[in-house]
Amino acid sequence: MHDRPLFSTRRQALSRRTVLRGAGAVMALPFLDAMQPAFARQNQGDAAPPQRLLAINLHLGFMAHNFFPKGSGKRYKPSKYLQIIDRYREDFTVISGTSHPGVGGAHESDRCFLTAAPGVGHAGFRNSVSLDQIVAKEVQGKTRFTHLPLAHRQGKLSLAWTPSGANIPPITSPIDLYAMMFIAGTKRQRAQRLQELRDGRSVLDAVRHAASDLSSELGQSDRQKLDQYFTSVRETERKFSNSEGWVHRPKPTTRHAAPKRPKNPAEFVQESALMYDMIHLALESDSSRVITYNQPNLHIVLPDNRVKVGYHALSHHNNDAGKMKQLEVIELSQMQALATLLERLTNANEAGRRLLDSTVLLIGSNFGNANNHDTRNMPIILAGGGFRHGQHLAFDGNDNTPLSNLFVSMLHRLGVDRSGFGSSTGTLTGLDAK
């Protein structure tokens, strides 16, 4: 049933790698108080949770006038987009005036979002190792998945690049990620579990007995935490029923009718939000401590009656008021999805701390202005990770500070002893740990 005995009344600590098993199902657990020795439970400071990295790139970025705030420092006035996440103001830092020197290459610049390698788009260009892979090397063997390179299904590239400059193929389907995390057993069992999910059943049904046994041995706080985690899993499963991913997935032989194609197949913001849900579950269960997500250059039209033109075409608005108004609808939706992710990471608890506090979260874009393919003044948000936040770090908009300076600060916070990265000239001025 389990990979080792469950927490007992003798106060023996439950293994951090304990999982719940059922026929064709395996479920990692969130961090529970029972996973700490008794002395550590009395002193939460003795059991600091592991540090994690989550990096998100939204290829087409944001309109600068709606993204960047007015003023700098602690007293900045939030912009239209930042108002959506302003309730988490003390948990993030807005950064302006940064870029990767020498990185142009129009839409190919997304290849360098986490590498800072110059010269993309030129003959003979060779990428370098990405930020996430440096961190992944440090945490290898500590989690089920050393790293999770994710992307929207229309994307062919992840943000992850090896030291030799090769791209690591992305996982592009939330349902594939779900299967990786929660479905096990024989090929037949896996097919059965996938079909049951399509029919509205939960993977929780397969581990219900094991979950009940575990719950009976836990304290009230752990039982509540476990219930919240199970609720998140179930909510995510319900969303799969409307995911177009099912249409493109090979279907096991069954007498049940195949799911219908959704009416709005271009719900790319919804699909990104679904991937964010899976990211939250992966982090909360400590399935991986290094995750990247790349939303590529998208041409599809958002199924919203306020939007009539494809996303890419709207990003090249040429200051046309009508196009900018449509683009704003999309970008507001992107910010709402990110706000939900922040909410989930804030509400999840680990060893007496919020999951966001142990997660260095980078949100940004390879474009500062997609309208003219400008890679300067990239829109950047850094959240969580134990930094002192609640500020706008405004650097020179004409003479940008290397974004790699931020990467060095992030690496230090993640426990990686590295003096430089890419085009860095040091750490990022004004960004300090708590």
N, C-alpha and C positions, 0 to 999 in steps of 0.2 A: 504493500500500500504506500509506504513512504521509503525514502532512500536511507532513513535511519530512524530510530525510535523518536516518538514525539516527546515534547516537554513533559516531565513527570512531576509528581508532588514532592520529589526530593530536591526540587529547585535546581535541577541540572539544566544548564542553558540549552535551548533549542538551537540546532545547527542553522547557520545563516543560509545554508543551501538546502534546507528541508523543502521538499515539494509535496504536493498532493497528487496522487496518481489514481487513475481509473482506467477502464478499458478504452484505449485509444486517446487518453488525455493525460496531460501532465501540467501542473500549475505551480509556478514559483510563487513564493509568498512575499508580501511586503515586510519591512523591518518591524519586528515585534519586540516588546519589552522582554519577552521570554527568550529572546535570542541573545540576551546579555547575561553574563554571570551575575549572581545575586549582589555582589559588592559593587558592580558597575551600575546596577539598577538603582542603588542608593546614591550613586554619584554620577549623574548623566554625563558630566564633563570627562569622565574616564573612557567613554565609549563614543568618540566622535565618528559620525557617519563618513563614508568615503566621498571623495570629491568626484564630480562628474562633469562632462562637457556635452553641451547640446548646441549645435550651430545650424542656423537656418538662413538660407539665401532665397530671397524672392527676386527673381531675375529682372523683372521690369520695374522694380523699385516703387518709389512714391513721388508724387509731385512735391517738390521741395517746400513750396509755400504752405502746403497743408501738413507737412511733416515736421519741419524744424521749428522749435519754439522761439519766442521772442525773449531776448535777454539771455544771460548766462548765469552760471553758478546755481545757488540754491533757490533763488527767487525768480527763476524763469517763468514765463507765462506759457502754459501748454498750448500747442497748436490744435487744429481741428482733429487731427488723427490721434495726437497724444492724449486728448481729453478722454478718449475711450479707455485708456489704461491708467488714467491719472490717479485712480484709487490705489494703485500700486506704486505711486510716485517714489516712495522711500525704498523701493526694491529694484529700481533700475536707474541707469545713467544714459542720457541722450548725448551722442557724440557727433559733432559736425566738424568739417574742415579736415577730414582725413581721406587718404586714398592710397593706392599702391603705385608708387612711382614706376613709370615705364610700362604700366599695364593699360593698353588701349584695346585694339582688336575688336571693337564693337561688341557684338553678341558673344563672341568667343571669350570675352573677359570673365565670364562666369567660371571658366576653367581655373582661374587664378584667385578666386575669392578667398580660399584658405591656403594658398601657396605663395602668393605675392610674386610669382615668377614673371619677370619682364619679357616683353617681346612676343607675346601671344599674337597670332595672326601673321607673323613674319615667317619666311622660309627658314627651316631648320630649328624652329622653336621646339624646346623640350621642357616639359613641366618639371617641377621639383616636388618634394614631399609636402603633403598638406599638414596643417596644424593638428588635425584629429589623429593622424597616424603616428605622430610623435607621442601623443598622449596614450594612444592605444598600445604602443610598445611598452609603456610603463605599467599598464594594468593587465597585460596579457596573462591569461590563466585564472584571473580572479572572478570572472563572470562567465555565464553560459555563452554569451556572444562577446567577443573582444571588442567589436565595433559593429554598428549597424549603419551602413551607407544607404540612405533612403532618397527617393526622388518621386516626383509626380509621374504617373504612368506614361505621359508623352515625352518624358525626358530619357535620354540615352546615357547621360553622364551623371555620376554622383559628384559630391564635393571632395571625395577621398582619392588621393593620389599617392602612389608608392614612392619610395626614394628614387626609383629608376624613372619616374615620370609617367607611369602607366595608371590609367584610371581603374578604380575598383568598381565593377559593375553594380548598379544600384538595385535595391529592392523597390519595385515601383507599385506594388499593390498592398493596401492595408490588410486585405484578407490573406495574402501570402505571409505577411509578417505575423498575423494572428496565428496562422497554422504553424509557423516556426516556433512560436512561443507556447502554444497551448495544445497542439495536437501531436500525438505520438502513436506508438504501436505499429502494427502491420499495415501494409498498403491497404488492405481491405478495411481495417479499423479506421484508418485516416479518412478514407473515402466515405465511410459511414458517418463519421463525426462531422465532416464537411456538409454532407447532405442533411444531417439533423439540424445543423446550424441554419441552413437554407430554409428548413421547415419550421424554424422558430424555436428550436430547442437550444439549450445552453450547454457549453462544456462543463458548467457547474453541475449539471445532472450526473455526469460521469464521476465526479469527485465528491458528491454530496456526503457519502458515508464517511470518507476520510476527513472532510471538513468538519463534520459533526463530532467525530472523535477528537480532533484537534481543539475545537472550540470548547469542549467540556473541560479541557485541561488548562485553559487560559484564564487570565484575569479579565475583569470587565473592560478595561482600556483596550486590551488586545482584541477582545471580541468585537468591540465597536470598530476598531481599525480594520479587522478582517471583513466585517460586514460592509464597510465603506468600499473596500477594495473589490469585493465580489459585486457590489452594486455598479461600480465603474466598468467591470468586465461585462456585466449583463447589458448595460446601456450601450456599450460599444458594439456588442453583438446585434442589438436591435437595429443599429444604424446600417449594418451590413446588408440588411434586407433590401435597402434602397440603393445599394452601391452598384454602379455599372460594372465593377470588377467581376461580378458573377457572370456577366454575359460573355466575357472573354476567357473565362476559366474552363478548361476541359471538364466535362460533367461526368460523374460516375454513372454507371448503368443503374437506372431506377425506373419504377413505374410512376413516380411522381412527375408532374409537369414541370418543365423548366421555368425558372422565374422570368417574368416579363421584362423587356427592356424598359428602363425608367423613362418617363416622359421627358425629362430634362437631362440628357446625357452630358451636358457641358457644365455640370455643377462642380467646376474645378476647385472653387473655394471650399465647398462642402467636403470634397475628397481630401483636400489638404487638412481640413479640420479633423477628419476621421483619422488621418495619419498622425495628427497631433495627439488624439486620444490614445493611439497605440504607443506613441512615444512616452506618454505619461505612464502607461502600464509597464512599459519596459524599464523605465527608470525606477518606478516605485517598487517593482519586484526585484530590482538589481539584476535584471537579465543582461543589461549592458550599461557601461559607464561612459561610453563614447558613441554619440549618435549625431549624424548629420542629415539634413534634409534640403534637397535642391528642387525648387519649383522653377522649371525652365521657361524659356521663351514660348509663350502660348498664343496661338492664333484664334482659339475658339471664342465663341460669343457666349457670354454669361447669360443663362436663361432667366432674364429679368426684363420685364417690359420697359424698363427705363434704359436698357442697354441694347443698341441696335448694331453695333460694330464690334469686330473682333478685338480681343485684348491687346495684341501687338499693334494693330493699326491705331488704337486709341492712345497707346503710349507715344506714338508719333503724331501728336495732336496739332503741332505747329501753332500752339496757342489759340486754337479754335475753341470758343467758349462751349459750344455744343458737345464736342468730343471730350473736353476736359470735365464737363459735368457728368458724362457717362463713365469716364475713367474714375472719377471720384467715388461712384457707386461701388466699383470693384475694390478700390483701395480701402474704403471704409469697411467692406466685408472682410478683407484680409486682416485688418486691425482687430475686428471683432473676434475672429478666429484665434488670433494671438492672445487676446484678452482672456479667452476661455482657457487657453493653455496656461497662462500665468495663474489663473484662479485655481486650476487643478494642482499645479506645483506648489502653490501657497497653502492649500488645504491639506495636502498629503503630509503626514507626520512621520518622522524617522528619528528614533532615539531622542525624543523630546524636542526635535528641531523640525522646521519646515523643510520639505524636500527641495524647495527653491534655494534655500540657504546653502545647500551642498551641491547645487547645480550651477555651473557657470554657463549662462545662456546668452548666446550671441545671435542677434537678429539684424539682418542687413540686406544689402543688395550690391551687386557688382556695378550697378549704374547709379551715379548721382543724378543723372538726367537722361532717361531713356529717349526722350524726344530727339536729342541730337547725339545719342551714343556717348555722352560724356561720362567718363569713369572717375571724375574728380568729385570731391564733396559727397562721399558715399553716405547714405542714411544709415546710421548705426545705433542700435540699442544694446546695452549690456545689462543683463539682469542677474540677480542672485549671486551665488558663489562666495558670499562672505565679504563682498566689497562694500565700501561706504558709498551709498547711492543718493538719490534725491537731487541730482544736479544735472546741469547741461554743461558739458565740456566743449567750449566753442574755440576751435583752433582757426588759424588763418585760412580763409576761404580761397585765397589766391596762391598762397605758398603752403600747401597742405602738409600736415604731419603724417608720416607713414603709419598706415593702419597696423602694420606689423609691430609697432610699439605696443599697441593694445594686446597683440598676440603674445608678446613676451610677458606682459603683466598677467595674462591669463595662464600661461604656462607656469609661472612662479606660484600662482594661487593653486594650481593643480598639482603642485609638488614636483614639477619638472625643473631641474637645475640647468637652465640654459641662458646664456648671456645675450643671445641674439636670435633673430629669425627673419629670413627674407631681407627686406630693405630696412629693418629696424635700426634706430639710432640710440635705443635705450628702452626703458619702460615708458608707459603713457603718463605724462605729467598730469597731476591732479587726481589720479585714480589710486586710492589707498584701500588696504584691507582693514576690516574692523579691528 
